[in-house]
């Protein structure tokens, strides 16, 4: 981070923007999806849309693990939290996500459930040691970035012989979601020209994990860092590929991402988890082989088996457009709930709750412009 200012140089940013203007073919429209929620916030934080030509559009994808978790999985966590012997733990964003009938983990905690916010999965191990008479359940969510820490939690618990700890596993896989986005749905056309590949995820799985997309779908992928120059260079690389009718994986974030990613982390994840045959994503529906579950040899740490959880029927807010936002079909401000009444202080959908959510990014960085447009 010593040289982070190099990647925020305003003059270089304007040079890259001018280059993109020269590259962009005025006779075509470029729709580029930034998959990662961190990229979405960086795009708005640095005002990148204002630097791009009108025919280069950035589309916000399902790169927020809190946003893509279906309500039914949250209802299972709520079911667990109501058991008197259970201490339920999860990351902070997850506590505020609305479930059916206006419920959330935060409201359940206010009603007396023992729900703890953690910064690291290993804090659940400490809780299990401190409360041997209770069952500690870690409500695990996230893409490939947060999966290795959960694997470490299970590994440590096994080594230490901890018996009152289990994991409600909701870890999901980025390439499977990208595949689902590019696979045409009934009545829907695939309208994404290329992907800005996620940064943190790619440090784990490596750039080679995206190789099938250019081959199968003819869509380029450029992995990018989080700084404005990273993103502008990635956009330029994608526009260049599209102009040349190319489709391949490029790694703009070579200072952190390698072709193979993090082999040690991948081996540990493979040891602890296996793929589910299918998993429901908010906005994408059932996606084959898109999530992980704990392997049978570690089933004693699987909360789904320990507590024999039901599969409750749950619905999101009927007017919430979060699913369409996650598929890149609508902008956040095209939801009729956006801004009023759905705000970060009163979130009605998952995309407004999470610090990585597209709606939260729009609200934080664009609400002044939106208010000005409404007055006009």
C-alpha positions in Angstrom: 0.0 0.0 0.0 3.0 2.3 0.1 2.5 3.2 -3.5 -1.3 3.3 -3.6 -1.3 6.9 -4.7 0.3 5.7 -8.0 -2.9 3.9 -8.8 -5.0 7.0 -8.0 -3.1 9.5 -10.1 -5.7 11.9 -11.6 -3.8 12.8 -14.7 -3.1 9.1 -15.6 -6.8 8.4 -15.0 -7.8 11.1 -17.5 -5.2 9.8 -20.0 -6.7 6.3 -19.7 -10.2 7.8 -20.1 -9.3 9.6 -23.2 -7.8 6.4 -24.6 -11.1 4.6 -23.9 -13.0 7.3 -25.7 -10.7 6.9 -28.7 -11.1 3.1 -28.6 -14.8 2.9 -28.2 -16.6 2.3 -31.5 -19.4 4.9 -31.7 -21.5 2.4 -33.7 -21.8 -0.1 -30.8 -22.7 -0.3 -27.2 -20.4 -2.0 -24.6 -22.0 -3.6 -21.6 -19.3 -4.7 -19.1 -20.2 -6.3 -15.8 -18.1 -5.7 -12.8 -18.9 -8.9 -10.8 -17.3 -7.8 -7.5 -19.2 -5.6 -5.0 -15.9 -4.0 -4.1 -15.5 -2.9 -7.7 -19.0 -1.5 -7.8 -18.2 0.8 -4.8 -14.9 1.8 -6.3 -16.6 2.7 -9.6 -18.9 5.1 -7.9 -16.4 6.3 -5.3 -14.0 7.5 -8.0 -16.7 8.7 -10.4 -15.6 6.5 -13.2 -18.9 6.5 -15.1 -18.4 10.2 -15.7 -15.1 9.5 -17.3 -16.4 6.9 -19.8 -18.0 7.4 -23.2 -21.8 7.1 -23.1 -21.7 3.8 -25.1 -19.5 2.1 -22.4 -21.9 0.9 -19.7 -20.9 -0.7 -16.4 -23.4 -3.2 -15.2 -23.4 -4.3 -11.6 -23.3 -8.1 -11.0 -24.1 -10.5 -8.1 -20.7 -10.0 -6.5 -22.0 -9.5 -3.0 -22.4 -12.7 -0.9 -24.9 -11.2 1.4 -27.0 -10.0 -1.5 -27.2 -13.4 -3.3 -28.1 -15.5 -0.2 -31.8 -16.6 -0.6 -34.3 -15.8 2.1 -34.8 -19.4 2.9 -31.2 -19.8 4.1 -31.6 -16.8 6.4 -34.9 -18.3 7.7 -32.9 -21.5 8.6 -30.5 -19.3 10.6 -33.4 -17.6 12.4 -34.8 -21.1 13.2 -31.5 -22.0 14.8 -31.3 -18.8 16.7 -34.6 -19.6 18.4 -33.2 -22.7 20.0 -32.3 -22.0 23.7 -29.1 -24.0 23.6 -27.7 -22.2 20.4 -25.3 -19.3 20.1 -25.5 -18.2 16.5 -22.6 -16.2 15.0 -22.1 -14.5 11.7 -20.6 -11.4 10.0 -22.1 -8.0 10.7 -23.8 -7.4 7.3 -25.7 -10.6 7.6 -27.5 -9.5 10.8 -29.4 -6.7 9.1 -30.6 -8.6 6.0 -34.5 -8.7 6.0 -36.2 -12.0 6.0 -39.9 -12.9 5.7 -42.5 -11.0 7.8 -40.0 -8.2 8.5 -37.7 -10.4 10.5 -33.9 -10.3 10.6 -31.1 -11.7 12.8 -30.8 -8.2 14.4 -34.4 -8.2 15.3 -34.2 -11.7 16.6 -31.3 -10.7 18.8 -33.4 -7.8 20.2 -36.1 -10.3 21.0 -33.7 -12.3 23.1 -31.9 -14.7 20.8 -28.2 -15.2 21.5 -26.7 -13.9 18.2 -23.1 -12.7 18.0 -21.3 -10.6 15.4 -17.9 -11.9 14.4 -14.9 -10.5 12.5 -13.2 -13.9 12.1 -14.6 -17.5 12.1 -12.0 -18.5 14.7 -13.9 -16.3 17.2 -16.6 -19.0 17.1 -14.0 -21.5 18.2 -13.3 -19.3 21.3 -17.0 -19.0 22.0 -17.4 -22.8 21.9 -14.5 -23.2 24.4 -16.0 -20.6 26.7 -19.5 -22.1 26.6 -19.2 -25.9 26.6 -22.8 -26.2 27.7 -24.1 -24.4 24.5 -24.1 -25.2 20.8 -22.2 -22.6 18.8 -23.2 -22.3 15.2 -21.3 -20.2 12.7 -23.5 -18.9 9.9 -20.9 -19.0 7.1 -21.4 -17.0 3.9 -19.2 -15.7 1.1 -17.4 -16.5 -2.1 -14.1 -18.2 -2.5 -12.4 -15.4 -0.5 -14.0 -16.3 2.8 -14.2 -20.0 2.3 -10.6 -20.8 3.5 -11.1 -19.2 6.9 -14.2 -21.4 7.4 -12.2 -24.4 6.4 -9.5 -23.5 9.0 -12.3 -23.2 11.6 -13.4 -26.8 10.9 -9.8 -28.0 10.8 -9.0 -26.5 14.1 -12.2 -27.7 15.8 -11.4 -31.2 14.6 -7.8 -31.1 15.8 -8.9 -29.8 19.2 -11.8 -32.2 19.6 -14.4 -29.4 20.0 -17.8 -31.1 19.9 -20.2 -28.1 20.5 -19.4 -26.2 17.3 -21.0 -26.5 13.8 -21.2 -24.5 10.6 -24.3 -23.6 8.6 -22.5 -23.5 5.3 -23.5 -21.0 2.5 -20.3 -20.6 0.6 -20.9 -20.0 -3.1 -18.7 -20.2 -6.2 -18.0 -17.3 -8.5 -17.5 -19.1 -11.9 -20.8 -21.0 -11.5 -22.7 -17.6 -11.1 -20.9 -16.2 -14.1 -22.0 -19.2 -16.1 -25.6 -18.8 -14.9 -25.6 -15.1 -16.0 -24.3 -16.0 -19.5 -26.7 -18.9 -20.0 -29.8 -17.5 -21.7 -33.0 -17.8 -19.7 -36.4 -18.3 -21.2 -37.6 -14.9 -22.4 -34.2 -13.2 -21.5 -31.3 -12.4 -23.8 -27.7 -12.5 -22.5 -26.7 -8.8 -22.7 -23.2 -8.8 -21.2 -20.3 -8.3 -23.5 -17.5 -9.0 -21.0 -16.6 -9.3 -17.3 -14.3 -7.3 -15.0 -13.2 -10.3 -13.0 -13.1 -10.1 -9.2 -9.9 -9.3 -7.4 -10.0 -11.0 -4.0 -11.7 -14.1 -5.3 -9.1 -14.4 -8.0 -6.2 -14.4 -5.5 -7.6 -17.7 -4.3 -8.9 -19.5 -7.4 -6.4 -17.9 -9.9 -7.0 -16.5 -13.4 -7.2 -19.9 -15.1 -10.5 -20.5 -13.3 -12.2 -18.2 -15.9 -10.8 -19.9 -19.0 -14.1 -21.7 -19.9 -16.0 -18.4 -20.4 -14.1 -17.1 -23.5 -14.2 -20.7 -25.0 -17.8 -21.5 -24.3 -19.5 -18.1 -24.5 -17.1 -15.9 -26.5 -16.9 -13.4 -23.6 -13.7 -11.8 -22.5 -12.7 -11.6 -18.8 -10.2 -9.1 -17.4 -9.3 -9.5 -13.7 -8.8 -6.0 -12.1 -7.7 -4.5 -8.9 -9.7 -2.0 -6.8 -8.0 1.3 -7.6 -9.3 3.7 -10.3 -6.4 3.1 -12.6 -6.9 -0.7 -12.3 -10.5 -0.4 -13.3 -9.9 2.0 -16.2 -7.1 -0.2 -17.6 -9.3 -3.3 -17.3 -12.1 -1.5 -19.2 -9.7 -0.4 -21.9 -8.4 -4.0 -22.1 -12.0 -5.3 -22.5 -12.9 -2.7 -25.1 -9.8 -3.6 -27.0 -10.6 -7.3 -27.0 -14.2 -6.6 -28.2 -13.0 -4.4 -31.0 -10.6 -7.1 -32.2 -13.3 -9.7 -31.9 -11.2 -11.5 -29.3 -12.3 -13.4 -26.2 -9.7 -14.4 -23.6 -8.8 -14.1 -20.0 -6.4 -11.2 -19.1 -5.0 -10.4 -15.7 -4.6 -6.7 -15.1 -4.2 -7.4 -11.3 -0.9 -9.3 -11.9 0.6 -7.8 -8.7 -1.7 -10.0 -6.6 -3.3 -12.7 -8.9 -1.5 -15.6 -10.4 -2.8 -18.3 -12.8 -3.1 -20.9 -10.1 -4.2 -18.6 -7.2 -3.4 -19.8 -3.7 -2.8 -23.6 -3.9 -2.5 -24.1 -0.2 -5.9 -22.5 0.4 -7.5 -24.4 -2.4 -6.2 -27.8 -1.1 -7.6 -27.0 2.4 -11.0 -26.0 0.9 -11.0 -29.2 -1.2 -10.3 -31.3 1.9 -13.1 -29.8 4.0 -15.8 -29.2 1.4 -17.5 -30.7 -1.7 -19.9 -29.2 -4.2 -23.6 -29.3 -3.7 -25.5 -30.6 -6.7 -27.5 -27.3 -6.8 -28.0 -24.2 -4.7 -30.5 -21.3 -4.8 -29.1 -17.8 -5.5 -31.2 -14.7 -5.0 -31.7 -13.3 -8.4 -30.3 -16.4 -10.3 -32.5 -19.2 -8.9 -31.2 -22.7 -8.7 -27.7 -22.9 -10.1 -26.0 -26.3 -10.5 -22.8 -27.0 -8.7 -22.6 -23.5 -7.4 -22.1 -23.9 -3.7 -20.2 -25.9 -1.1 -21.2 -28.3 1.7 -19.1 -29.9 4.4 -17.7 -33.3 3.4 -19.3 -36.4 5.0 -16.1 -37.2 7.0 -16.6 -33.8 8.9 -20.4 -34.1 9.1 -20.3 -33.7 12.9 -19.6 -30.0 12.2 -22.5 -29.6 9.7 -25.3 -27.7 11.3 -27.8 -28.8 8.6 -27.3 -32.4 9.7 -26.8 -31.8 13.4 -30.1 -29.9 13.8 -32.1 -31.5 10.9 -33.1 -28.1 9.6 -36.4 -27.6 7.7 -36.7 -25.8 4.4 -39.2 -23.0 5.2 -41.0 -21.2 2.5 -40.0 -17.5 2.5 -40.5 -14.5 0.3 -38.7 -11.3 -0.2 -40.4 -8.0 -0.3 -42.8 -8.2 -3.3 -41.7 -4.8 -4.7 -38.0 -5.3 -4.2 -36.0 -5.4 -7.5 -32.9 -6.9 -6.0 -33.0 -10.1 -8.2 -33.2 -8.0 -11.4 -30.3 -5.8 -10.1 -28.2 -8.8 -9.4 -28.7 -10.2 -12.9 -27.7 -6.8 -14.4 -31.2 -6.3 -15.9 -32.0 -3.1 -13.9 -30.1 -0.3 -12.2 -30.7 0.2 -8.5 -32.5 3.5 -9.0 -35.0 1.7 -11.3 -36.5 0.0 -8.3 -39.6 1.9 -7.0 -38.5 1.3 -3.4 -35.0 2.8 -3.9 -34.3 5.8 -1.7 -37.8 5.9 -0.4 -38.5 3.8 1.6 -35.5 1.5 1.1 -32.3 3.1 2.5 -29.2 1.8 4.3 -30.9 2.8 7.6 -34.2 1.0 6.6 -33.1 -1.7 4.1 -36.0 -3.6 2.5 -33.7 -5.7 0.2 -30.3 -7.4 0.6 -28.7 -5.1 -2.0 -29.2 -2.1 0.3 -28.0 -3.9 3.5 -24.5 -5.0 2.5 -21.6 -2.7 2.4 -20.8 -4.3 -1.0 -24.4 -4.1 -2.3 -25.1 -2.3 -5.6 -28.1 -0.4 -4.1 -26.0 0.7 -1.2 -23.3 2.0 -3.6 -25.9 3.9 -5.7 -27.5 5.4 -2.6 -24.2 6.5 -1.0 -22.6 8.0 -4.1 -25.5 9.0 -6.4 -28.3 10.3 -4.2 -27.3 13.9 -4.7 -27.4 13.6 -8.4 -30.7 11.7 -8.3 -32.2 14.4 -6.0 -31.1 17.1 -8.5 -32.7 15.2 -11.4 -36.0 14.9 -9.5 -36.0 18.7 -8.8 -35.5 19.3 -12.5 
